[in-house]
Each structure stands twice: as structure tokens, then as C-alpha cells.
Amino acid sequence: MTPLPFPLRIAAGLVVTAVEQARELPRHAVEFPVTAVSQALQASMRLQQTVTELAIKGDRALGTLRPAEDVPSWATFDDELPAADFRPRNGASTVSELRPSTKVTDIPVARPPKPAAPRTAAGTDAAATTPSVLPEYPSMTIPQLRGKLRALTLDDLADLLAWETSHGNRSEYVTMLTNRISTLSKK
């Protein structure tokens, strides 16, 4: 048997390839948009990287030609400006304070006096080590305290605040308790 001519074999191979591609066309049609978007994003990122690399090289080359200023002219801060020249920038005049500051003494909490705390056998004050409202309070983190605040009454919060200010006086805890007391006082 003599082999068929080479051009005829190539033509038969092209026909078989075309049939295979036609069978795969539905799958390729579904994948094409995803592939096209992916390739476009890759090309865009490569272009951005190339432009950034060129800018860095340009900065280095130009940096050798002219020395950088010690303090750029655009780097001014509000505390460096005289009081007469102060102008709010970037819409700062439209920004208002989110919450008025409240001092611990400004919060009206009328409570009856508490009975004296029980003494332990050693004669130390038991309330001095932990607050009676939340015995685990001294070891709580801010997120743990935040989770418990909604379940506490105004009196409980005032007790915790009094305990915190007389013991650790941690500003984050004082602020959180004060804000919660303020919120409950408004209701």
C-alpha cells in the first residue's frame, strides 16, 4: 500500500482538527468571556507595573541631577501656621464633632447609697479587688466588655465606671463606659 500524498494527509488532518474544534466550541464559548477579562486584567497590571518601574527609574535619574528639598513646600501642618492664617482645608469646616465630650462628673446618676461592702476574714475590702457587677471585669478586654454593656443597667454602669476610675483608670474603658452611660441617660 502506497502512502497518500503529503498535501492530502495535511488536508485530512486539518479537517479532523476543525471537527474537534467544532465539538469544543460550546465549552470555549462559555469560557471565552472569563479568559478575555483575565487576559485584559493581566495586560493592564503589566502595563501599570511597567509605568511604575519607569517612574521609579526616572525619579532616581532626576534625583541625581537636583537635590531634594529638606522640607517640601507643600508639607505644612496646622500647628506650624500662625493663628491668623489658619484656614480649614479639604472641607474641614464642614466636619462636626461626632459626639460631644462628656466628663464623668457631668453624667447625672441619682442612686441611693449602697450598704457597706462586706469584709473578708483578713479584714480587706472585698469590693476593692473586683467590681460587684462584673467580677471578671478587671481581666476583660474591650471587645468582651462591649459585648456585655447592653445587658447592664445604668446603676451597674455607674458602679463599673466608679470602680475603673478608682483602680486602673484606663482611658479606653472609661470612654466606653461613659459613652454607654450617656446613651442610656438620653433614653
C-alpha positions as YAML, in Angstrom:
chain: A
units: angstrom
residues:
- id: 1
  name: MET
  ca: [0.00, 0.00, 0.00]
- id: 2
  name: THR
  ca: [1.41, 3.30, -1.04]
- id: 3
  name: PRO
  ca: [1.09, 6.25, 1.25]
- id: 4
  name: LEU
  ca: [-1.24, 9.04, 0.27]
- id: 5
  name: PRO
  ca: [0.31, 12.26, -0.95]
- id: 6
  name: PHE
  ca: [1.58, 14.59, 1.78]
- id: 7
  name: PRO
  ca: [-0.76, 17.53, 0.93]
- id: 8
  name: LEU
  ca: [-3.77, 15.20, 1.13]
- id: 9
  name: ARG
  ca: [-2.69, 13.95, 4.58]
- id: 10
  name: ILE
  ca: [-2.31, 17.58, 5.75]
- id: 11
  name: ALA
  ca: [-5.79, 18.41, 4.44]
- id: 12
  name: ALA
  ca: [-7.27, 15.39, 6.27]
- id: 13
  name: GLY
  ca: [-5.51, 16.48, 9.47]
- id: 14
  name: LEU
  ca: [-6.99, 19.99, 9.09]
- id: 15
  name: VAL
  ca: [-10.50, 18.55, 8.63]
- id: 16
  name: VAL
  ca: [-10.16, 16.39, 11.76]
- id: 17
  name: THR
  ca: [-8.84, 19.36, 13.76]
- id: 18
  name: ALA
  ca: [-11.74, 21.54, 12.55]
- id: 19
  name: VAL
  ca: [-14.25, 18.89, 13.62]
- id: 20
  name: GLU
  ca: [-12.61, 18.59, 17.07]
- id: 21
  name: GLN
  ca: [-12.64, 22.36, 17.48]
- id: 22
  name: ALA
  ca: [-16.30, 22.49, 16.42]
- id: 23
  name: ARG
  ca: [-17.16, 19.93, 19.11]
- id: 24
  name: GLU
  ca: [-15.32, 22.01, 21.74]
- id: 25
  name: LEU
  ca: [-16.88, 25.31, 20.59]
- id: 26
  name: PRO
  ca: [-19.72, 25.39, 23.21]
- id: 27
  name: ARG
  ca: [-17.23, 24.94, 26.05]
- id: 28
  name: HIS
  ca: [-14.88, 27.56, 24.60]
- id: 29
  name: ALA
  ca: [-17.78, 29.95, 24.07]
- id: 30
  name: VAL
  ca: [-18.63, 29.77, 27.77]
- id: 31
  name: GLU
  ca: [-15.00, 30.15, 28.84]
- id: 32
  name: PHE
  ca: [-14.14, 32.92, 26.39]
- id: 33
  name: PRO
  ca: [-15.50, 35.92, 28.36]
- id: 34
  name: VAL
  ca: [-13.71, 34.84, 31.52]
- id: 35
  name: THR
  ca: [-10.49, 34.22, 29.64]
- id: 36
  name: ALA
  ca: [-10.73, 37.54, 27.80]
- id: 37
  name: VAL
  ca: [-11.33, 39.51, 31.01]
- id: 38
  name: SER
  ca: [-8.49, 37.69, 32.76]
- id: 39
  name: GLN
  ca: [-6.05, 38.41, 29.96]
- id: 40
  name: ALA
  ca: [-7.15, 42.06, 29.80]
- id: 41
  name: LEU
  ca: [-6.60, 42.47, 33.56]
- id: 42
  name: GLN
  ca: [-3.18, 40.81, 33.32]
- id: 43
  name: ALA
  ca: [-2.18, 43.13, 30.49]
- id: 44
  name: SER
  ca: [-3.43, 46.14, 32.45]
- id: 45
  name: MET
  ca: [-1.46, 45.14, 35.55]
- id: 46
  name: ARG
  ca: [1.69, 44.54, 33.50]
- id: 47
  name: LEU
  ca: [1.28, 47.98, 31.94]
- id: 48
  name: GLN
  ca: [0.83, 49.58, 35.39]
- id: 49
  name: GLN
  ca: [3.92, 47.81, 36.70]
- id: 50
  name: THR
  ca: [5.96, 48.90, 33.70]
- id: 51
  name: VAL
  ca: [4.84, 52.51, 34.05]
- id: 52
  name: THR
  ca: [5.60, 52.48, 37.78]
- id: 53
  name: GLU
  ca: [9.05, 50.97, 37.18]
- id: 54
  name: LEU
  ca: [9.76, 53.66, 34.59]
- id: 55
  name: ALA
  ca: [8.67, 56.39, 37.01]
- id: 56
  name: ILE
  ca: [10.94, 54.99, 39.74]
- id: 57
  name: LYS
  ca: [13.87, 54.85, 37.35]
- id: 58
  name: GLY
  ca: [13.09, 58.40, 36.24]
- id: 59
  name: ASP
  ca: [12.95, 59.58, 39.86]
- id: 60
  name: ARG
  ca: [16.33, 58.03, 40.53]
- id: 61
  name: ALA
  ca: [17.86, 59.61, 37.44]
- id: 62
  name: LEU
  ca: [16.39, 63.03, 38.15]
- id: 63
  name: GLY
  ca: [17.29, 62.76, 41.83]
- id: 64
  name: THR
  ca: [20.96, 62.76, 40.96]
- id: 65
  name: LEU
  ca: [20.54, 65.93, 38.89]
- id: 66
  name: ARG
  ca: [18.78, 68.03, 41.52]
- id: 67
  name: PRO
  ca: [18.88, 67.50, 45.29]
- id: 68
  name: ALA
  ca: [15.60, 67.07, 47.14]
- id: 69
  name: GLU
  ca: [14.31, 69.85, 49.38]
- id: 70
  name: ASP
  ca: [14.71, 69.29, 53.10]
- id: 71
  name: VAL
  ca: [11.11, 70.33, 53.72]
- id: 72
  name: PRO
  ca: [8.82, 70.31, 50.69]
- id: 73
  name: SER
  ca: [6.80, 73.47, 50.20]
- id: 74
  name: TRP
  ca: [3.54, 71.51, 50.28]
- id: 75
  name: ALA
  ca: [4.31, 69.90, 53.66]
- id: 76
  name: THR
  ca: [2.72, 72.39, 56.05]
- id: 77
  name: PHE
  ca: [0.89, 71.40, 59.17]
- id: 78
  name: ASP
  ca: [-1.82, 73.27, 61.02]
- id: 79
  name: ASP
  ca: [0.29, 73.69, 64.15]
- id: 80
  name: GLU
  ca: [3.00, 75.44, 62.09]
- id: 81
  name: LEU
  ca: [0.61, 78.10, 60.74]
- id: 82
  name: PRO
  ca: [0.03, 81.30, 62.70]
- id: 83
  name: ALA
  ca: [-3.43, 81.51, 64.24]
- id: 84
  name: ALA
  ca: [-4.46, 84.35, 61.91]
- id: 85
  name: ASP
  ca: [-3.55, 82.35, 58.80]
- id: 86
  name: PHE
  ca: [-5.45, 79.23, 59.77]
- id: 87
  name: ARG
  ca: [-7.90, 78.22, 57.07]
- id: 88
  name: PRO
  ca: [-9.74, 74.93, 57.20]
- id: 89
  name: ARG
  ca: [-8.67, 72.77, 54.28]
- id: 90
  name: ASN
  ca: [-10.24, 69.88, 52.42]
- id: 91
  name: GLY
  ca: [-13.72, 70.52, 53.74]
- id: 92
  name: ALA
  ca: [-12.59, 70.59, 57.36]
- id: 93
  name: SER
  ca: [-15.04, 73.42, 58.06]
- id: 94
  name: THR
  ca: [-17.95, 71.10, 57.27]
- id: 95
  name: VAL
  ca: [-16.85, 68.38, 59.67]
- id: 96
  name: SER
  ca: [-18.58, 68.41, 63.03]
- id: 97
  name: GLU
  ca: [-17.74, 66.57, 66.19]
- id: 98
  name: LEU
  ca: [-19.42, 63.16, 66.24]
- id: 99
  name: ARG
  ca: [-20.28, 63.08, 69.90]
- id: 100
  name: PRO
  ca: [-19.98, 65.88, 72.42]
- id: 101
  name: SER
  ca: [-17.43, 65.12, 75.06]
- id: 102
  name: THR
  ca: [-18.87, 64.29, 78.43]
- id: 103
  name: LYS
  ca: [-16.94, 64.33, 81.62]
- id: 104
  name: VAL
  ca: [-17.51, 61.71, 84.26]
- id: 105
  name: THR
  ca: [-18.87, 64.37, 86.62]
- id: 106
  name: ASP
  ca: [-21.36, 65.67, 84.01]
- id: 107
  name: ILE
  ca: [-23.43, 62.49, 83.97]
- id: 108
  name: PRO
  ca: [-26.40, 62.76, 86.31]
- id: 109
  name: VAL
  ca: [-26.92, 59.45, 88.06]
- id: 110
  name: ALA
  ca: [-29.10, 59.58, 91.16]
- id: 111
  name: ARG
  ca: [-28.66, 56.45, 93.21]
- id: 112
  name: PRO
  ca: [-29.40, 55.52, 96.77]
- id: 113
  name: PRO
  ca: [-26.32, 54.97, 98.91]
- id: 114
  name: LYS
  ca: [-25.04, 51.40, 98.85]
- id: 115
  name: PRO
  ca: [-24.65, 49.36, 102.01]
- id: 116
  name: ALA
  ca: [-21.13, 48.90, 103.26]
- id: 117
  name: ALA
  ca: [-19.16, 46.25, 101.40]
- id: 118
  name: PRO
  ca: [-18.58, 43.01, 103.30]
- id: 119
  name: ARG
  ca: [-15.20, 42.48, 104.86]
- id: 120
  name: THR
  ca: [-13.26, 39.30, 104.33]
- id: 121
  name: ALA
  ca: [-11.61, 37.34, 107.10]
- id: 122
  name: ALA
  ca: [-8.34, 39.17, 106.56]
- id: 123
  name: GLY
  ca: [-10.12, 42.50, 107.04]
- id: 124
  name: THR
  ca: [-9.63, 43.74, 103.49]
- id: 125
  name: ASP
  ca: [-12.38, 45.26, 101.43]
- id: 126
  name: ALA
  ca: [-13.76, 42.60, 99.02]
- id: 127
  name: ALA
  ca: [-15.11, 45.24, 96.61]
- id: 128
  name: ALA
  ca: [-11.62, 46.69, 96.17]
- id: 129
  name: THR
  ca: [-10.39, 43.68, 94.20]
- id: 130
  name: THR
  ca: [-13.29, 43.31, 91.74]
- id: 131
  name: PRO
  ca: [-16.47, 45.23, 90.97]
- id: 132
  name: SER
  ca: [-19.60, 43.52, 92.28]
- id: 133
  name: VAL
  ca: [-21.43, 44.00, 88.96]
- id: 134
  name: LEU
  ca: [-18.95, 42.02, 86.83]
- id: 135
  name: PRO
  ca: [-16.43, 40.10, 88.92]
- id: 136
  name: GLU
  ca: [-14.46, 39.24, 85.74]
- id: 137
  name: TYR
  ca: [-14.25, 42.93, 84.71]
- id: 138
  name: PRO
  ca: [-10.57, 43.55, 85.59]
- id: 139
  name: SER
  ca: [-9.43, 40.86, 83.15]
- id: 140
  name: MET
  ca: [-11.88, 41.70, 80.35]
- id: 141
  name: THR
  ca: [-10.76, 43.10, 77.02]
- id: 142
  name: ILE
  ca: [-12.51, 45.99, 75.29]
- id: 143
  name: PRO
  ca: [-14.42, 43.67, 72.88]
- id: 144
  name: GLN
  ca: [-15.52, 41.46, 75.79]
- id: 145
  name: LEU
  ca: [-16.76, 44.49, 77.71]
- id: 146
  name: ARG
  ca: [-18.55, 45.83, 74.61]
- id: 147
  name: GLY
  ca: [-20.43, 42.54, 74.40]
- id: 148
  name: LYS
  ca: [-21.66, 42.82, 77.99]
- id: 149
  name: LEU
  ca: [-22.57, 46.53, 78.05]
- id: 150
  name: ARG
  ca: [-26.10, 46.19, 76.64]
- id: 151
  name: ALA
  ca: [-27.11, 43.84, 79.46]
- id: 152
  name: LEU
  ca: [-26.05, 46.29, 82.19]
- id: 153
  name: THR
  ca: [-28.30, 48.87, 83.82]
- id: 154
  name: LEU
  ca: [-27.42, 52.49, 84.35]
- id: 155
  name: ASP
  ca: [-26.58, 51.78, 88.01]
- id: 156
  name: ASP
  ca: [-24.34, 48.87, 87.02]
- id: 157
  name: LEU
  ca: [-22.51, 51.05, 84.51]
- id: 158
  name: ALA
  ca: [-22.05, 53.80, 87.08]
- id: 159
  name: ASP
  ca: [-20.60, 51.25, 89.52]
- id: 160
  name: LEU
  ca: [-18.18, 49.95, 86.88]
- id: 161
  name: LEU
  ca: [-17.15, 53.49, 85.96]
- id: 162
  name: ALA
  ca: [-16.55, 54.38, 89.60]
- id: 163
  name: TRP
  ca: [-14.51, 51.19, 90.07]
- id: 164
  name: GLU
  ca: [-12.48, 51.84, 86.89]
- id: 165
  name: THR
  ca: [-11.66, 55.45, 87.78]
- id: 166
  name: SER
  ca: [-10.56, 54.46, 91.27]
- id: 167
  name: HIS
  ca: [-8.45, 51.49, 90.15]
- id: 168
  name: GLY
  ca: [-6.99, 51.23, 86.65]
- id: 169
  name: ASN
  ca: [-8.43, 54.43, 85.17]
- id: 170
  name: ARG
  ca: [-7.78, 53.05, 81.66]
- id: 171
  name: SER
  ca: [-8.89, 55.68, 79.19]
- id: 172
  name: GLU
  ca: [-10.44, 53.26, 76.67]
- id: 173
  name: TYR
  ca: [-12.57, 51.64, 79.34]
- id: 174
  name: VAL
  ca: [-13.57, 54.96, 80.90]
- id: 175
  name: THR
  ca: [-14.56, 56.30, 77.46]
- id: 176
  name: MET
  ca: [-16.62, 53.22, 76.62]
- id: 177
  name: LEU
  ca: [-18.44, 53.24, 79.95]
- id: 178
  name: THR
  ca: [-19.02, 57.00, 79.81]
- id: 179
  name: ASN
  ca: [-20.43, 56.79, 76.29]
- id: 180
  name: ARG
  ca: [-22.78, 53.96, 77.27]
- id: 181
  name: ILE
  ca: [-23.97, 55.86, 80.36]
- id: 182
  name: SER
  ca: [-24.54, 58.92, 78.21]
- id: 183
  name: THR
  ca: [-26.54, 56.89, 75.69]
- id: 184
  name: LEU
  ca: [-28.72, 55.35, 78.40]
- id: 185
  name: SER
  ca: [-29.23, 58.72, 80.11]
- id: 186
  name: LYS
  ca: [-30.70, 60.18, 76.92]
- id: 187
  name: LYS
  ca: [-33.39, 57.47, 76.65]
...
